[in-house]
Amino acid sequence: MKNVLSTLFTSIRQQITYRQTLSALRALSLHSRIDLDIAGIERRVARNAVYGF
């Protein structure tokens, strides 16, 4: 049971971190996103940062 709860809490923390990261990336100006070469792929960048895919 403890392992199941640990996995659940880890998943919840990752989802929160993903949403915060995505929000921060989207808050950047378009010019900044273009300079960082992430314009249009913010979801992928956030996913890679949090989940490592």
DOTIVEX-413072 format. One record per residue (C-alpha): residue in one letter; z, x, y; chain. Coordinates in nm, 3 decimals. Layout:
N
   type        up      east     north   mol
      a         Z         X         Y     A
...
//
This chain:
53
   type        up      east     north   mol
      m     0.000     0.000     0.000     A
      k     0.085     0.284     0.236     A
      n    -0.258     0.439     0.182     A
      v    -0.432     0.109     0.261     A
      l    -0.238     0.071     0.587     A
      s    -0.309     0.431     0.682     A
      t    -0.681     0.377     0.625     A
      l    -0.671     0.053     0.825     A
      f    -0.492     0.216     1.120     A
      t    -0.734     0.510     1.113     A
      s    -1.029     0.270     1.125     A
      i    -0.875     0.079     1.415     A
      r    -0.809     0.401     1.611     A
      q    -1.164     0.519     1.550     A
      q    -1.308     0.187     1.669     A
      i    -1.098     0.201     1.986     A
      t    -1.203     0.561     2.049     A
      y    -1.568     0.470     1.988     A
      r    -1.555     0.187     2.242     A
      q    -1.381     0.406     2.500     A
      t    -1.633     0.687     2.448     A
      l    -1.928     0.451     2.472     A
      s    -1.785     0.298     2.788     A
      a    -1.736     0.641     2.944     A
      l    -2.091     0.745     2.858     A
      r    -2.234     0.425     3.002     A
      a    -2.029     0.476     3.319     A
      l    -2.213     0.800     3.390     A
      s    -2.495     0.776     3.639     A
      l    -2.845     0.760     3.500     A
      h    -2.915     1.098     3.656     A
      s    -2.622     1.251     3.466     A
      r    -2.728     1.091     3.138     A
      i    -3.080     1.223     3.183     A
      d    -2.944     1.571     3.261     A
      l    -2.733     1.557     2.945     A
      d    -3.033     1.426     2.750     A
      i    -2.840     1.122     2.627     A
      a    -3.011     0.846     2.826     A
      g    -3.086     0.560     2.588     A
      i    -2.891     0.702     2.295     A
      e    -2.536     0.652     2.420     A
      r    -2.436     0.458     2.108     A
      r    -2.556     0.735     1.879     A
      v    -2.375     1.001     2.083     A
      a    -2.051     0.801     2.081     A
      r    -2.081     0.737     1.706     A
      n    -2.141     1.105     1.635     A
      a    -1.847     1.205     1.853     A
      v    -1.604     0.971     1.679     A
      y    -1.728     0.941     1.322     A
      g    -1.922     1.263     1.286     A
      f    -2.244     1.105     1.161     A
//
